[in-house]
């Protein structure tokens, strides 16, 4: 049955908050949703800072988080017949861009950090690097561990990437790396292939 009232819970926490979920009450959370007539909610598995809110073995758990916040929300919501989708930000990820500069998209000017447009905290990640298998592994981890009703992947950037991995792959396909449109087309190919793999997993 298609949900009639859905909530998208936007939850992106900056580093340095070391009491996340200290007073969280999953039953109260689910009851509040029930009282509001909510029958579907998207909750956070991985935010746009790159932190996970469950005990991941692949990504990086939010520092100081002591509970499986994703697991508690899924369990409490399902007890109230509320469907749950797990949110994973896929296009931007501050923590992994910081730890893995080689995973960042490179623009035509050779930049990975566009401070004027995106500030200090956000860099686009390239799915054609080690980041692709990394985020796919997190999707697999969430799907296998939790009885979720859907996956919500956010912030895909279909803009071109001029990183070595992308340019080399384009050349192998006979594409022109000096043609901006073809560089953009290649990024779309990479993204659609990734989405096919996610769909297969789900």
C-alpha positions in Angstrom: 0.0 0.0 0.0 1.4 3.4 -1.0 2.1 5.6 2.0 -0.2 8.6 2.5 1.9 10.7 4.8 5.7 10.5 4.5 8.5 12.2 6.5 12.0 12.9 5.2 14.1 13.2 8.4 17.0 15.5 7.5 19.8 14.8 9.9 23.3 16.0 9.2 25.5 16.6 12.3 28.8 18.5 12.3 31.8 16.9 14.0 32.3 17.6 17.7 28.9 16.8 19.1 29.8 14.0 21.5 26.4 13.2 23.1 24.4 12.3 20.0 21.4 10.1 20.9 22.2 10.2 24.6 18.5 10.8 25.5 17.0 9.2 22.4 13.8 7.2 23.1 12.9 5.1 20.1 9.4 4.3 21.3 8.6 7.9 21.9 10.0 8.8 18.5 7.7 6.2 16.8 4.7 7.2 18.9 5.1 10.8 17.9 5.1 9.7 14.2 2.0 7.5 14.8 0.2 10.4 16.5 0.9 12.6 13.5 -0.5 9.9 11.1 2.9 9.2 9.5 3.1 5.8 7.7 6.5 6.2 6.0 9.8 7.8 7.0 13.3 8.2 5.6 15.8 7.9 8.4 19.6 8.4 8.3 22.1 5.6 7.9 24.9 8.0 6.6 24.7 11.7 6.6 26.3 14.2 4.2 29.3 14.7 6.5 30.0 11.0 5.9 29.2 9.7 9.3 27.2 6.5 9.9 24.5 6.2 12.6 24.8 2.4 12.9 27.8 0.2 13.8 29.3 0.0 10.3 32.3 -2.1 9.6 32.9 -0.2 6.3 32.3 3.5 6.9 32.9 5.8 9.9 30.5 5.9 12.8 29.7 9.3 14.2 32.3 9.9 17.0 30.7 9.4 20.4 27.6 7.7 19.1 26.9 4.9 21.6 23.8 3.3 20.2 22.6 1.8 16.9 20.4 4.7 16.1 19.3 3.4 12.7 18.5 0.0 14.2 16.4 1.5 17.0 14.4 3.7 14.6 13.7 0.8 12.2 12.6 -1.5 15.0 10.4 1.0 16.8 8.8 2.3 13.6 8.0 -1.2 12.3 6.4 -2.0 15.7 4.0 0.9 14.8 3.5 -0.3 11.2 5.5 2.6 9.8 7.6 1.8 6.8 11.3 2.9 6.9 13.8 3.9 4.2 17.4 4.2 5.0 19.1 7.4 3.8 22.7 7.4 2.6 24.2 10.5 1.2 26.1 9.3 -1.9 27.4 12.3 -3.8 29.0 14.3 -0.9 31.0 12.9 2.0 33.2 15.3 4.0 35.0 12.6 6.2 35.9 10.3 3.3 36.9 13.2 1.0 39.2 14.3 3.8 40.7 10.8 4.4 40.7 9.8 0.7 41.5 12.8 -1.4 41.9 10.4 -4.3 38.1 9.7 -4.2 37.2 13.3 -4.9 35.9 14.5 -8.3 38.4 16.7 -10.1 37.1 19.6 -12.1 38.5 20.9 -15.3 40.8 23.3 -13.4 42.2 20.4 -11.4 40.4 21.4 -8.2 38.7 19.0 -5.7 37.6 21.6 -3.2 35.4 24.4 -4.6 35.2 26.6 -1.6 33.4 29.5 -3.3 30.6 27.2 -4.5 30.4 24.5 -1.8 32.2 25.9 1.3 34.9 24.0 3.3 32.7 21.0 4.2 31.5 19.6 0.9 33.4 18.0 -1.9 31.9 15.8 -4.6 32.9 12.2 -4.6 33.6 10.2 -7.8 31.9 6.8 -8.1 34.6 5.7 -10.6 37.2 5.6 -7.8 37.5 3.4 -4.7 34.5 5.4 -3.3 32.1 3.5 -5.6 32.8 0.1 -4.0 33.0 1.7 -0.6 29.5 3.2 -0.7 28.1 0.1 -2.4 29.5 -1.9 0.5 27.6 0.4 2.9 24.4 -0.1 1.0 24.9 -3.9 1.1 25.6 -3.7 4.8 22.4 -1.7 5.6 20.2 -3.9 3.4 21.6 -7.1 4.9 21.4 -6.0 8.5 18.1 -4.2 8.7 14.6 -5.0 7.5 14.2 -1.7 5.7 11.5 -0.9 3.2 13.7 1.2 0.9 17.0 3.0 0.2 17.2 6.8 -0.3 20.5 7.8 -2.0 21.1 11.6 -2.2 23.1 14.3 -3.8 24.3 12.6 -7.0 26.4 15.0 -9.0 26.2 14.2 -12.8 28.8 16.9 -13.5 32.0 15.8 -15.3 35.1 14.4 -13.5 38.6 15.0 -14.9 40.3 12.6 -12.5 42.8 10.1 -13.8 40.4 7.2 -13.3 37.7 8.8 -15.4 40.0 10.1 -18.2 41.8 6.7 -18.5 38.5 4.9 -18.7 37.2 7.3 -21.3 40.2 6.8 -23.5 39.7 3.0 -23.4 36.2 3.5 -24.7 37.5 5.8 -27.5 35.9 8.9 -26.0 37.4 12.4 -26.4 38.6 13.6 -23.0 38.8 17.2 -24.5 35.1 17.2 -25.3 33.2 18.5 -22.2 30.0 16.9 -23.3 31.6 13.5 -23.5 33.2 13.9 -20.1 29.8 14.6 -18.7 28.3 11.6 -20.6 30.9 9.4 -19.1 30.0 10.5 -15.6 26.4 9.7 -16.3 27.4 6.2 -17.5 29.3 5.6 -14.2 26.4 6.8 -12.1 23.8 4.7 -14.0 26.0 1.6 -13.7 26.3 2.2 -9.9 22.5 2.6 -9.6 22.0 -0.7 -11.5 24.3 -2.4 -8.9 22.3 -0.8 -6.0 19.0 -1.9 -7.5 20.4 -5.4 -7.9 21.4 -5.4 -4.2 18.1 -4.0 -3.0 
